[in-house]
Amino acid sequence: MRLTCPLCGARDHREFSYKGAAVQRPDEGADLEAWHAYVNLRENPAGPLQELWYHQMGCGAWLKVTRDTVTHEISNVELASEAGLGGAA
């Protein structure tokens, strides 16, 4: 599988670290229920899923990747910061 980093171009997936589904992190003052949902409640769809990937062996950018979990086809890659996910770490 190859990912196309917006900053570095097409690269083998082994240059990246997978973090998981791209979910907005709750604000610091969020209640326990919001943090529980963020940490523990995840969907596991068969089909397109937005994920976070870190370009560990490249530019160090966090990427929001839309990948089909059945075929592994990548339909979109964008910088997480431009997708409203901040630093994503």
PDB file with one MODEL, atoms N, CA, C and O in Angstrom:
MODEL        1
ATOM      1  N   MET A   1       0.851  -1.169   0.000  1.00  0.00           N
ATOM      2  CA  MET A   1       0.000   0.000   0.000  1.00  0.00           C
ATOM      3  C   MET A   1       0.897   1.233   0.000  1.00  0.00           C
ATOM      4  O   MET A   1       1.924   1.269   0.677  1.00  0.00           O
ATOM      5  N   ARG A   2       0.495   2.240  -0.768  1.00  0.00           N
ATOM      6  CA  ARG A   2       1.242   3.490  -0.831  1.00  0.00           C
ATOM      7  C   ARG A   2       0.345   4.647  -0.413  1.00  0.00           C
ATOM      8  O   ARG A   2      -0.829   4.709  -0.779  1.00  0.00           O
ATOM      9  N   LEU A   3       0.919   5.558   0.360  1.00  0.00           N
ATOM     10  CA  LEU A   3       0.231   6.778   0.763  1.00  0.00           C
ATOM     11  C   LEU A   3       0.923   7.952   0.082  1.00  0.00           C
ATOM     12  O   LEU A   3       2.147   7.972  -0.045  1.00  0.00           O
ATOM     13  N   THR A   4       0.144   8.915  -0.349  1.00  0.00           N
ATOM     14  CA  THR A   4       0.721  10.102  -0.977  1.00  0.00           C
ATOM     15  C   THR A   4       0.689  11.243   0.031  1.00  0.00           C
ATOM     16  O   THR A   4      -0.352  11.858   0.262  1.00  0.00           O
ATOM     17  N   CYS A   5       1.837  11.511   0.623  1.00  0.00           N
ATOM     18  CA  CYS A   5       1.971  12.608   1.574  1.00  0.00           C
ATOM     19  C   CYS A   5       1.874  13.923   0.787  1.00  0.00           C
ATOM     20  O   CYS A   5       2.548  14.078  -0.232  1.00  0.00           O
ATOM     21  N   PRO A   6       1.048  14.865   1.244  1.00  0.00           N
ATOM     22  CA  PRO A   6       0.935  16.142   0.541  1.00  0.00           C
ATOM     23  C   PRO A   6       2.256  16.914   0.481  1.00  0.00           C
ATOM     24  O   PRO A   6       2.437  17.767  -0.389  1.00  0.00           O
ATOM     25  N   LEU A   7       3.172  16.620   1.394  1.00  0.00           N
ATOM     26  CA  LEU A   7       4.453  17.330   1.431  1.00  0.00           C
ATOM     27  C   LEU A   7       5.587  16.568   0.749  1.00  0.00           C
ATOM     28  O   LEU A   7       6.503  17.187   0.207  1.00  0.00           O
ATOM     29  N   CYS A   8       5.540  15.232   0.766  1.00  0.00           N
ATOM     30  CA  CYS A   8       6.655  14.413   0.282  1.00  0.00           C
ATOM     31  C   CYS A   8       6.344  13.602  -0.977  1.00  0.00           C
ATOM     32  O   CYS A   8       7.263  13.105  -1.629  1.00  0.00           O
ATOM     33  N   GLY A   9       5.078  13.462  -1.324  1.00  0.00           N
ATOM     34  CA  GLY A   9       4.709  12.648  -2.477  1.00  0.00           C
ATOM     35  C   GLY A   9       4.415  11.210  -2.072  1.00  0.00           C
ATOM     36  O   GLY A   9       4.281  10.900  -0.888  1.00  0.00           O
ATOM     37  N   ALA A  10       4.315  10.333  -3.076  1.00  0.00           N
ATOM     38  CA  ALA A  10       3.953   8.927  -2.845  1.00  0.00           C
ATOM     39  C   ALA A  10       5.068   8.197  -2.099  1.00  0.00           C
ATOM     40  O   ALA A  10       6.243   8.283  -2.458  1.00  0.00           O
ATOM     41  N   ARG A  11       4.663   7.470  -1.041  1.00  0.00           N
ATOM     42  CA  ARG A  11       5.611   6.729  -0.209  1.00  0.00           C
ATOM     43  C   ARG A  11       4.993   5.388   0.189  1.00  0.00           C
ATOM     44  O   ARG A  11       3.771   5.245   0.218  1.00  0.00           O
ATOM     45  N   ASP A  12       5.835   4.418   0.491  1.00  0.00           N
ATOM     46  CA  ASP A  12       5.385   3.128   0.992  1.00  0.00           C
ATOM     47  C   ASP A  12       4.774   3.319   2.378  1.00  0.00           C
ATOM     48  O   ASP A  12       5.241   4.151   3.157  1.00  0.00           O
ATOM     49  N   HIS A  13       3.742   2.557   2.682  1.00  0.00           N
ATOM     50  CA  HIS A  13       3.043   2.704   3.968  1.00  0.00           C
ATOM     51  C   HIS A  13       3.943   2.437   5.170  1.00  0.00           C
ATOM     52  O   HIS A  13       3.613   2.853   6.281  1.00  0.00           O
ATOM     53  N   ARG A  14       5.064   1.759   4.977  1.00  0.00           N
ATOM     54  CA  ARG A  14       5.966   1.464   6.099  1.00  0.00           C
ATOM     55  C   ARG A  14       6.674   2.699   6.622  1.00  0.00           C
ATOM     56  O   ARG A  14       7.280   2.648   7.692  1.00  0.00           O
ATOM     57  N   GLU A  15       6.615   3.823   5.887  1.00  0.00           N
ATOM     58  CA  GLU A  15       7.179   5.078   6.381  1.00  0.00           C
ATOM     59  C   GLU A  15       6.257   5.746   7.399  1.00  0.00           C
ATOM     60  O   GLU A  15       6.657   6.702   8.064  1.00  0.00           O
ATOM     61  N   PHE A  16       5.028   5.251   7.525  1.00  0.00           N
ATOM     62  CA  PHE A  16       4.003   5.891   8.335  1.00  0.00           C
ATOM     63  C   PHE A  16       3.627   5.031   9.531  1.00  0.00           C
ATOM     64  O   PHE A  16       3.779   3.809   9.511  1.00  0.00           O
ATOM     65  N   SER A  17       3.137   5.688  10.569  1.00  0.00           N
ATOM     66  CA  SER A  17       2.571   5.000  11.732  1.00  0.00           C
ATOM     67  C   SER A  17       1.074   5.274  11.749  1.00  0.00           C
ATOM     68  O   SER A  17       0.634   6.413  11.597  1.00  0.00           O
ATOM     69  N   TYR A  18       0.298   4.211  11.938  1.00  0.00           N
ATOM     70  CA  TYR A  18      -1.154   4.318  11.979  1.00  0.00           C
ATOM     71  C   TYR A  18      -1.595   4.655  13.387  1.00  0.00           C
ATOM     72  O   TYR A  18      -1.180   3.992  14.338  1.00  0.00           O
ATOM     73  N   LYS A  19      -2.433   5.677  13.543  1.00  0.00           N
ATOM     74  CA  LYS A  19      -2.925   6.030  14.871  1.00  0.00           C
ATOM     75  C   LYS A  19      -4.330   5.504  15.118  1.00  0.00           C
ATOM     76  O   LYS A  19      -4.638   5.088  16.235  1.00  0.00           O
ATOM     77  N   GLY A  20      -5.186   5.512  14.111  1.00  0.00           N
ATOM     78  CA  GLY A  20      -6.559   5.052  14.281  1.00  0.00           C
ATOM     79  C   GLY A  20      -7.526   5.944  13.553  1.00  0.00           C
ATOM     80  O   GLY A  20      -7.131   6.756  12.717  1.00  0.00           O
ATOM     81  N   ALA A  21      -8.796   5.795  13.869  1.00  0.00           N
ATOM     82  CA  ALA A  21      -9.835   6.594  13.228  1.00  0.00           C
ATOM     83  C   ALA A  21      -9.630   8.074  13.548  1.00  0.00           C
ATOM     84  O   ALA A  21      -9.248   8.438  14.660  1.00  0.00           O
ATOM     85  N   ALA A  22      -9.890   8.909  12.560  1.00  0.00           N
ATOM     86  CA  ALA A  22      -9.744  10.358  12.728  1.00  0.00           C
ATOM     87  C   ALA A  22     -10.954  10.899  13.472  1.00  0.00           C
ATOM     88  O   ALA A  22     -12.002  11.147  12.875  1.00  0.00           O
ATOM     89  N   VAL A  23     -10.806  11.079  14.777  1.00  0.00           N
ATOM     90  CA  VAL A  23     -11.883  11.551  15.640  1.00  0.00           C
ATOM     91  C   VAL A  23     -11.406  12.811  16.334  1.00  0.00           C
ATOM     92  O   VAL A  23     -10.285  12.854  16.839  1.00  0.00           O
ATOM     93  N   GLN A  24     -12.247  13.840  16.364  1.00  0.00           N
ATOM     94  CA  GLN A  24     -11.887  15.094  17.017  1.00  0.00           C
ATOM     95  C   GLN A  24     -11.729  14.885  18.518  1.00  0.00           C
ATOM     96  O   GLN A  24     -12.624  14.344  19.168  1.00  0.00           O
ATOM     97  N   ARG A  25     -10.604  15.307  19.067  1.00  0.00           N
ATOM     98  CA  ARG A  25     -10.326  15.195  20.496  1.00  0.00           C
ATOM     99  C   ARG A  25     -11.200  16.186  21.275  1.00  0.00           C
ATOM    100  O   ARG A  25     -11.350  17.331  20.850  1.00  0.00           O
ATOM    101  N   PRO A  26     -11.780  15.763  22.411  1.00  0.00           N
ATOM    102  CA  PRO A  26     -12.593  16.688  23.217  1.00  0.00           C
ATOM    103  C   PRO A  26     -11.757  17.834  23.779  1.00  0.00           C
ATOM    104  O   PRO A  26     -10.542  17.709  23.933  1.00  0.00           O
ATOM    105  N   ASP A  27     -12.406  18.935  24.080  1.00  0.00           N
ATOM    106  CA  ASP A  27     -11.740  20.067  24.725  1.00  0.00           C
ATOM    107  C   ASP A  27     -11.301  19.670  26.128  1.00  0.00           C
ATOM    108  O   ASP A  27     -11.818  18.715  26.706  1.00  0.00           O
ATOM    109  N   GLU A  28     -10.340  20.415  26.668  1.00  0.00           N
ATOM    110  CA  GLU A  28      -9.810  20.122  28.004  1.00  0.00           C
ATOM    111  C   GLU A  28     -10.903  20.060  29.069  1.00  0.00           C
ATOM    112  O   GLU A  28     -10.816  19.240  29.983  1.00  0.00           O
ATOM    113  N   GLY A  29     -11.922  20.904  28.974  1.00  0.00           N
ATOM    114  CA  GLY A  29     -12.970  20.952  29.987  1.00  0.00           C
ATOM    115  C   GLY A  29     -14.124  19.995  29.738  1.00  0.00           C
ATOM    116  O   GLY A  29     -15.156  20.089  30.402  1.00  0.00           O
ATOM    117  N   ALA A  30     -13.970  19.081  28.798  1.00  0.00           N
ATOM    118  CA  ALA A  30     -15.066  18.154  28.458  1.00  0.00           C
ATOM    119  C   ALA A  30     -15.371  17.222  29.624  1.00  0.00           C
ATOM    120  O   ALA A  30     -14.500  16.910  30.436  1.00  0.00           O
ATOM    121  N   ASP A  31     -16.618  16.787  29.691  1.00  0.00           N
ATOM    122  CA  ASP A  31     -17.023  15.898  30.782  1.00  0.00           C
ATOM    123  C   ASP A  31     -16.518  14.474  30.546  1.00  0.00           C
ATOM    124  O   ASP A  31     -16.011  14.146  29.473  1.00  0.00           O
ATOM    125  N   LEU A  32     -16.668  13.646  31.565  1.00  0.00           N
ATOM    126  CA  LEU A  32     -16.179  12.267  31.533  1.00  0.00           C
ATOM    127  C   LEU A  32     -16.811  11.464  30.399  1.00  0.00           C
ATOM    128  O   LEU A  32     -16.148  10.628  29.785  1.00  0.00           O
ATOM    129  N   GLU A  33     -18.079  11.713  30.123  1.00  0.00           N
ATOM    130  CA  GLU A  33     -18.790  10.998  29.057  1.00  0.00           C
ATOM    131  C   GLU A  33     -18.144  11.256  27.687  1.00  0.00           C
ATOM    132  O   GLU A  33     -17.997  10.335  26.883  1.00  0.00           O
ATOM    133  N   ALA A  34     -17.762  12.508  27.431  1.00  0.00           N
ATOM    134  CA  ALA A  34     -17.121  12.863  26.154  1.00  0.00           C
ATOM    135  C   ALA A  34     -15.765  12.172  26.027  1.00  0.00           C
ATOM    136  O   ALA A  34     -15.417  11.677  24.955  1.00  0.00           O
ATOM    137  N   TRP A  35     -15.000  12.137  27.117  1.00  0.00           N
ATOM    138  CA  TRP A  35     -13.688  11.471  27.083  1.00  0.00           C
ATOM    139  C   TRP A  35     -13.843   9.954  26.928  1.00  0.00           C
ATOM    140  O   TRP A  35     -13.058   9.319  26.224  1.00  0.00           O
ATOM    141  N   HIS A  36     -14.843   9.381  27.579  1.00  0.00           N
ATOM    142  CA  HIS A  36     -15.109   7.947  27.447  1.00  0.00           C
ATOM    143  C   HIS A  36     -15.412   7.603  25.989  1.00  0.00           C
ATOM    144  O   HIS A  36     -14.881   6.627  25.457  1.00  0.00           O
ATOM    145  N   ALA A  37     -16.256   8.394  25.350  1.00  0.00           N
ATOM    146  CA  ALA A  37     -16.609   8.154  23.946  1.00  0.00           C
ATOM    147  C   ALA A  37     -15.381   8.285  23.056  1.00  0.00           C
ATOM    148  O   ALA A  37     -15.190   7.483  22.142  1.00  0.00           O
ATOM    149  N   TYR A  38     -14.544   9.290  23.316  1.00  0.00           N
ATOM    150  CA  TYR A  38     -13.338   9.520  22.507  1.00  0.00           C
ATOM    151  C   TYR A  38     -12.338   8.370  22.628  1.00  0.00           C
ATOM    152  O   TYR A  38     -11.764   7.931  21.631  1.00  0.00           O
ATOM    153  N   VAL A  39     -12.139   7.894  23.833  1.00  0.00           N
ATOM    154  CA  VAL A  39     -11.122   6.867  24.075  1.00  0.00           C
ATOM    155  C   VAL A  39     -11.615   5.453  23.757  1.00  0.00           C
ATOM    156  O   VAL A  39     -10.857   4.647  23.217  1.00  0.00           O
ATOM    157  N   ASN A  40     -12.857   5.146  24.078  1.00  0.00           N
ATOM    158  CA  ASN A  40     -13.311   3.757  24.040  1.00  0.00           C
ATOM    159  C   ASN A  40     -14.317   3.374  22.965  1.00  0.00           C
ATOM    160  O   ASN A  40     -14.369   2.209  22.571  1.00  0.00           O
ATOM    161  N   LEU A  41     -15.101   4.300  22.489  1.00  0.00           N
ATOM    162  CA  LEU A  41     -16.185   3.944  21.573  1.00  0.00           C
ATOM    163  C   LEU A  41     -15.787   4.253  20.134  1.00  0.00           C
ATOM    164  O   LEU A  41     -15.773   5.414  19.726  1.00  0.00           O
ATOM    165  N   ARG A  42     -15.469   3.233  19.379  1.00  0.00           N
ATOM    166  CA  ARG A  42     -15.053   3.395  17.984  1.00  0.00           C
ATOM    167  C   ARG A  42     -15.879   2.506  17.079  1.00  0.00           C
ATOM    168  O   ARG A  42     -16.275   1.401  17.451  1.00  0.00           O
ATOM    169  N   GLU A  43     -16.132   3.013  15.878  1.00  0.00           N
ATOM    170  CA  GLU A  43     -16.806   2.212  14.870  1.00  0.00           C
ATOM    171  C   GLU A  43     -15.779   1.325  14.187  1.00  0.00           C
ATOM    172  O   GLU A  43     -14.586   1.630  14.195  1.00  0.00           O
ATOM    173  N   ASN A  44     -16.229   0.244  13.606  1.00  0.00           N
ATOM    174  CA  ASN A  44     -15.363  -0.652  12.856  1.00  0.00           C
ATOM    175  C   ASN A  44     -16.058  -0.981  11.529  1.00  0.00           C
ATOM    176  O   ASN A  44     -16.478  -2.115  11.301  1.00  0.00           O
ATOM    177  N   PRO A  45     -16.173   0.037  10.654  1.00  0.00           N
ATOM    178  CA  PRO A  45     -16.955  -0.159   9.432  1.00  0.00           C
ATOM    179  C   PRO A  45     -16.207  -0.977   8.378  1.00  0.00           C
ATOM    180  O   PRO A  45     -14.977  -0.988   8.329  1.00  0.00           O
ATOM    181  N   ALA A  46     -16.973  -1.649   7.553  1.00  0.00           N
ATOM    182  CA  ALA A  46     -16.421  -2.295   6.360  1.00  0.00           C
ATOM    183  C   ALA A  46     -16.676  -1.319   5.221  1.00  0.00           C
ATOM    184  O   ALA A  46     -17.790  -1.241   4.703  1.00  0.00           O
ATOM    185  N   GLY A  47     -15.657  -0.585   4.835  1.00  0.00           N
ATOM    186  CA  GLY A  47     -15.799   0.434   3.800  1.00  0.00           C
ATOM    187  C   GLY A  47     -14.952   1.644   4.129  1.00  0.00           C
ATOM    188  O   GLY A  47     -13.992   1.541   4.892  1.00  0.00           O
ATOM    189  N   PRO A  48     -15.297   2.797   3.563  1.00  0.00           N
ATOM    190  CA  PRO A  48     -14.485   4.002   3.758  1.00  0.00           C
ATOM    191  C   PRO A  48     -14.424   4.436   5.217  1.00  0.00           C
ATOM    192  O   PRO A  48     -15.433   4.449   5.921  1.00  0.00           O
ATOM    193  N   LEU A  49     -13.222   4.790   5.655  1.00  0.00           N
ATOM    194  CA  LEU A  49     -12.991   5.250   7.023  1.00  0.00           C
ATOM    195  C   LEU A  49     -11.925   6.332   6.985  1.00  0.00           C
ATOM    196  O   LEU A  49     -10.924   6.202   6.279  1.00  0.00           O
ATOM    197  N   GLN A  50     -12.138   7.400   7.744  1.00  0.00           N
ATOM    198  CA  GLN A  50     -11.124   8.448   7.861  1.00  0.00           C
ATOM    199  C   GLN A  50     -10.200   8.084   9.009  1.00  0.00           C
ATOM    200  O   GLN A  50     -10.649   7.827  10.127  1.00  0.00           O
ATOM    201  N   GLU A  51      -8.888   8.063   8.719  1.00  0.00           N
ATOM    202  CA  GLU A  51      -7.892   7.605   9.690  1.00  0.00           C
ATOM    203  C   GLU A  51      -6.787   8.653   9.843  1.00  0.00           C
ATOM    204  O   GLU A  51      -6.598   9.514   8.984  1.00  0.00           O
ATOM    205  N   LEU A  52      -6.074   8.555  10.948  1.00  0.00           N
ATOM    206  CA  LEU A  52      -4.892   9.386  11.163  1.00  0.00           C
ATOM    207  C   LEU A  52      -3.640   8.547  10.960  1.00  0.00           C
ATOM    208  O   LEU A  52      -3.523   7.446  11.497  1.00  0.00           O
ATOM    209  N   TRP A  53      -2.717   9.075  10.188  1.00  0.00           N
ATOM    210  CA  TRP A  53      -1.427   8.448   9.956  1.00  0.00           C
ATOM    211  C   TRP A  53      -0.344   9.501  10.210  1.00  0.00           C
ATOM    212  O   TRP A  53      -0.526  10.677   9.893  1.00  0.00           O
ATOM    213  N   TYR A  54       0.773   9.072  10.778  1.00  0.00           N
ATOM    214  CA  TYR A  54       1.905   9.961  11.072  1.00  0.00           C
ATOM    215  C   TYR A  54       3.060   9.597  10.154  1.00  0.00           C
ATOM    216  O   TYR A  54       3.458   8.433  10.096  1.00  0.00           O
ATOM    217  N   HIS A  55       3.608  10.578   9.433  1.00  0.00           N
ATOM    218  CA  HIS A  55       4.728  10.308   8.521  1.00  0.00           C
ATOM    219  C   HIS A  55       6.028  10.279   9.331  1.00  0.00           C
ATOM    220  O   HIS A  55       6.825  11.218   9.317  1.00  0.00           O
ATOM    221  N   GLN A  56       6.197   9.184  10.019  1.00  0.00           N
ATOM    222  CA  GLN A  56       7.295   8.997  10.971  1.00  0.00           C
ATOM    223  C   GLN A  56       8.670   9.027  10.306  1.00  0.00           C
ATOM    224  O   GLN A  56       9.590   9.652  10.834  1.00  0.00           O
ATOM    225  N   MET A  57       8.828   8.376   9.179  1.00  0.00           N
ATOM    226  CA  MET A  57      10.133   8.296   8.520  1.00  0.00           C
ATOM    227  C   MET A  57      10.238   9.307   7.383  1.00  0.00           C
ATOM    228  O   MET A  57      10.968   9.095   6.414  1.00  0.00           O
ATOM    229  N   GLY A  58       9.505  10.401   7.513  1.00  0.00           N
ATOM    230  CA  GLY A  58       9.526  11.438   6.484  1.00  0.00           C
ATOM    231  C   GLY A  58       9.485  12.807   7.130  1.00  0.00           C
ATOM    232  O   GLY A  58      10.331  13.142   7.959  1.00  0.00           O
ATOM    233  N   CYS A  59       8.503  13.587   6.747  1.00  0.00           N
ATOM    234  CA  CYS A  59       8.413  14.985   7.155  1.00  0.00           C
ATOM    235  C   CYS A  59       7.834  15.197   8.555  1.00  0.00           C
ATOM    236  O   CYS A  59       7.894  16.308   9.081  1.00  0.00           O
ATOM    237  N   GLY A  60       7.276  14.155   9.165  1.00  0.00           N
ATOM    238  CA  GLY A  60       6.703  14.287  10.507  1.00  0.00           C
ATOM    239  C   GLY A  60       5.293  14.857  10.527  1.00  0.00           C
ATOM    240  O   GLY A  60       4.806  15.257  11.584  1.00  0.00           O
ATOM    241  N   ALA A  61       4.636  14.900   9.388  1.00  0.00           N
ATOM    242  CA  ALA A  61       3.281  15.451   9.318  1.00  0.00           C
ATOM    243  C   ALA A  61       2.248  14.412   9.745  1.00  0.00           C
ATOM    244  O   ALA A  61       2.420  13.214   9.522  1.00  0.00           O
ATOM    245  N   TRP A  62       1.171  14.899  10.364  1.00  0.00           N
ATOM    246  CA  TRP A  62       0.004  14.071  10.632  1.00  0.00           C
ATOM    247  C   TRP A  62      -0.917  14.188   9.438  1.00  0.00           C
ATOM    248  O   TRP A  62      -1.167  15.290   8.950  1.00  0.00           O
ATOM    249  N   LEU A  63      -1.427  13.062   8.961  1.00  0.00           N
ATOM    250  CA  LEU A  63      -2.283  13.034   7.777  1.00  0.00           C
ATOM    251  C   LEU A  63      -3.637  12.440   8.106  1.00  0.00           C
ATOM    252  O   LEU A  63      -3.744  11.503   8.897  1.00  0.00           O
ATOM    253  N   LYS A  64      -4.670  12.994   7.491  1.00  0.00           N
ATOM    254  CA  LYS A  64      -6.010  12.399   7.547  1.00  0.00           C
ATOM    255  C   LYS A  64      -6.182  11.648   6.234  1.00  0.00           C
ATOM    256  O   LYS A  64      -6.211  12.251   5.161  1.00  0.00           O
ATOM    257  N   VAL A  65      -6.295  10.339   6.329  1.00  0.00           N
ATOM    258  CA  VAL A  65      -6.359   9.456   5.158  1.00  0.00           C
ATOM    259  C   VAL A  65      -7.739   8.814   5.106  1.00  0.00           C
ATOM    260  O   VAL A  65      -8.224   8.285   6.106  1.00  0.00           O
ATOM    261  N   THR A  66      -8.366   8.864   3.934  1.00  0.00           N
ATOM    262  CA  THR A  66      -9.622   8.143   3.731  1.00  0.00           C
ATOM    263  C   THR A  66      -9.280   6.854   3.016  1.00  0.00           C
ATOM    264  O   THR A  66      -8.836   6.862   1.868  1.00  0.00           O
ATOM    265  N   ARG A  67      -9.496   5.717   3.725  1.00  0.00           N
ATOM    266  CA  ARG A  67      -9.106   4.404   3.221  1.00  0.00           C
ATOM    267  C   ARG A  67     -10.284   3.452   3.328  1.00  0.00           C
ATOM    268  O   ARG A  67     -11.002   3.450   4.327  1.00  0.00           O
ATOM    269  N   ASP A  68     -10.478   2.648   2.301  1.00  0.00           N
ATOM    270  CA  ASP A  68     -11.510   1.618   2.330  1.00  0.00           C
ATOM    271  C   ASP A  68     -10.940   0.442   3.117  1.00  0.00           C
ATOM    272  O   ASP A  68      -9.921  -0.129   2.727  1.00  0.00           O
ATOM    273  N   THR A  69     -11.588   0.076   4.217  1.00  0.00           N
ATOM    274  CA  THR A  69     -11.061  -0.980   5.087  1.00  0.00           C
ATOM    275  C   THR A  69     -11.193  -2.374   4.484  1.00  0.00           C
ATOM    276  O   THR A  69     -10.602  -3.327   4.993  1.00  0.00           O
ATOM    277  N   VAL A  70     -11.959  -2.500   3.410  1.00  0.00           N
ATOM    278  CA  VAL A  70     -12.111  -3.793   2.742  1.00  0.00           C
ATOM    279  C   VAL A  70     -11.045  -3.966   1.663  1.00  0.00           C
ATOM    280  O   VAL A  70     -10.378  -5.000   1.603  1.00  0.00           O
ATOM    281  N   THR A  71     -10.885  -2.951   0.811  1.00  0.00           N
ATOM    282  CA  THR A  71      -9.961  -3.053  -0.330  1.00  0.00           C
ATOM    283  C   THR A  71      -8.612  -2.379  -0.078  1.00  0.00           C
ATOM    284  O   THR A  71      -7.667  -2.592  -0.838  1.00  0.00           O
ATOM    285  N   HIS A  72      -8.510  -1.577   0.970  1.00  0.00           N
ATOM    286  CA  HIS A  72      -7.331  -0.769   1.302  1.00  0.00           C
ATOM    287  C   HIS A  72      -7.063   0.332   0.282  1.00  0.00           C
ATOM    288  O   HIS A  72      -5.983   0.923   0.276  1.00  0.00           O
ATOM    289  N   GLU A  73      -8.037   0.611  -0.578  1.00  0.00           N
ATOM    290  CA  GLU A  73      -7.894   1.700  -1.547  1.00  0.00           C
ATOM    291  C   GLU A  73      -7.912   3.040  -0.819  1.00  0.00           C
ATOM    292  O   GLU A  73      -8.779   3.297   0.016  1.00  0.00           O
ATOM    293  N   ILE A  74      -6.941   3.886  -1.151  1.00  0.00           N
ATOM    294  CA  ILE A  74      -6.836   5.221  -0.578  1.00  0.00           C
ATOM    295  C   ILE A  74      -7.552   6.186  -1.524  1.00  0.00           C
ATOM    296  O   ILE A  74      -7.186   6.296  -2.694  1.00  0.00           O
ATOM    297  N   SER A  75      -8.569   6.883  -1.019  1.00  0.00           N
ATOM    298  CA  SER A  75      -9.298   7.817  -1.879  1.00  0.00           C
ATOM    299  C   SER A  75      -8.942   9.268  -1.616  1.00  0.00           C
ATOM    300  O   SER A  75      -9.209  10.122  -2.461  1.00  0.00           O
ATOM    301  N   ASN A  76      -8.336   9.580  -0.450  1.00  0.00           N
ATOM    302  CA  ASN A  76      -7.970  10.964  -0.155  1.00  0.00           C
ATOM    303  C   ASN A  76      -6.915  10.997   0.945  1.00  0.00           C
ATOM    304  O   ASN A  76      -6.937  10.195   1.878  1.00  0.00           O
ATOM    305  N   VAL A  77      -5.991  11.945   0.810  1.00  0.00           N
ATOM    306  CA  VAL A  77      -4.993  12.196   1.842  1.00  0.00           C
ATOM    307  C   VAL A  77      -4.853  13.715   1.978  1.00  0.00           C
ATOM    308  O   VAL A  77      -4.673  14.421   0.986  1.00  0.00           O
ATOM    309  N   GLU A  78      -4.938  14.204   3.208  1.00  0.00           N
ATOM    310  CA  GLU A  78      -4.749  15.637   3.446  1.00  0.00           C
ATOM    311  C   GLU A  78      -4.049  15.827   4.787  1.00  0.00           C
ATOM    312  O   GLU A  78      -4.065  14.941   5.641  1.00  0.00           O
ATOM    313  N   LEU A  79      -3.440  16.985   4.955  1.00  0.00           N
ATOM    314  CA  LEU A  79      -2.793  17.298   6.225  1.00  0.00           C
ATOM    315  C   LEU A  79      -3.871  17.389   7.311  1.00  0.00           C
ATOM    316  O   LEU A  79      -4.911  18.015   7.105  1.00  0.00           O
ATOM    317  N   ALA A  80      -3.625  16.774   8.447  1.00  0.00           N
ATOM    318  CA  ALA A  80      -4.602  16.781   9.533  1.00  0.00           C
ATOM    319  C   ALA A  80      -4.873  18.207   9.995  1.00  0.00           C
ATOM    320  O   ALA A  80      -6.005  18.534  10.350  1.00  0.00           O
ATOM    321  N   SER A  81      -3.865  19.051   9.996  1.00  0.00           N
ATOM    322  CA  SER A  81      -4.046  20.436  10.434  1.00  0.00           C
ATOM    323  C   SER A  81      -5.004  21.195   9.519  1.00  0.00           C
ATOM    324  O   SER A  81      -5.745  22.061   9.984  1.00  0.00           O
ATOM    325  N   GLU A  82      -4.996  20.883   8.242  1.00  0.00           N
ATOM    326  CA  GLU A  82      -5.908  21.531   7.290  1.00  0.00           C
ATOM    327  C   GLU A  82      -7.293  20.905   7.323  1.00  0.00           C
ATOM    328  O   GLU A  82      -8.247  21.482   6.802  1.00  0.00           O
ATOM    329  N   ALA A  83      -7.413  19.726   7.934  1.00  0.00           N
ATOM    330  CA  ALA A  83      -8.702  19.042   8.043  1.00  0.00           C
ATOM    331  C   ALA A  83      -9.389  19.358   9.374  1.00  0.00           C
ATOM    332  O   ALA A  83     -10.405  18.751   9.713  1.00  0.00           O
ATOM    333  N   GLY A  84      -8.827  20.312  10.124  1.00  0.00           N
ATOM    334  CA  GLY A  84      -9.427  20.707  11.390  1.00  0.00           C
ATOM    335  C   GLY A  84      -9.122  19.781  12.538  1.00  0.00           C
ATOM    336  O   GLY A  84      -9.832  19.786  13.543  1.00  0.00           O
ATOM    337  N   LEU A  85      -8.070  18.978  12.409  1.00  0.00           N
ATOM    338  CA  LEU A  85      -7.715  18.037  13.487  1.00  0.00           C
ATOM    339  C   LEU A  85      -6.509  18.504  14.281  1.00  0.00           C
ATOM    340  O   LEU A  85      -5.976  17.740  15.086  1.00  0.00           O
ATOM    341  N   GLY A  86      -6.067  19.727  14.079  1.00  0.00           N
ATOM    342  CA  GLY A  86      -4.966  20.288  14.846  1.00  0.00           C
ATOM    343  C   GLY A  86      -3.695  19.485  14.697  1.00  0.00           C
ATOM    344  O   GLY A  86      -3.405  18.971  13.616  1.00  0.00           O
ATOM    345  N   GLY A  87      -2.919  19.371  15.788  1.00  0.00           N
ATOM    346  CA  GLY A  87      -1.671  18.626  15.766  1.00  0.00           C
ATOM    347  C   GLY A  87      -1.881  17.125  15.732  1.00  0.00           C
ATOM    348  O   GLY A  87      -0.960  16.379  15.401  1.00  0.00           O
ATOM    349  N   ALA A  88      -3.059  16.681  16.062  1.00  0.00           N
ATOM    350  CA  ALA A  88      -3.475  15.283  15.998  1.00  0.00           C
ATOM    351  C   ALA A  88      -2.749  14.362  16.953  1.00  0.00           C
ATOM    352  O   ALA A  88      -3.164  13.213  17.106  1.00  0.00           O
ATOM    353  N   ALA A  89      -1.707  14.797  17.590  1.00  0.00           N
ATOM    354  CA  ALA A  89      -0.972  13.940  18.505  1.00  0.00           C
ATOM    355  C   ALA A  89      -1.792  13.703  19.727  1.00  0.00           C
ATOM    356  O   ALA A  89      -1.355  12.998  20.637  1.00  0.00           O
TER     357      ALA A  89
ENDMDL
END
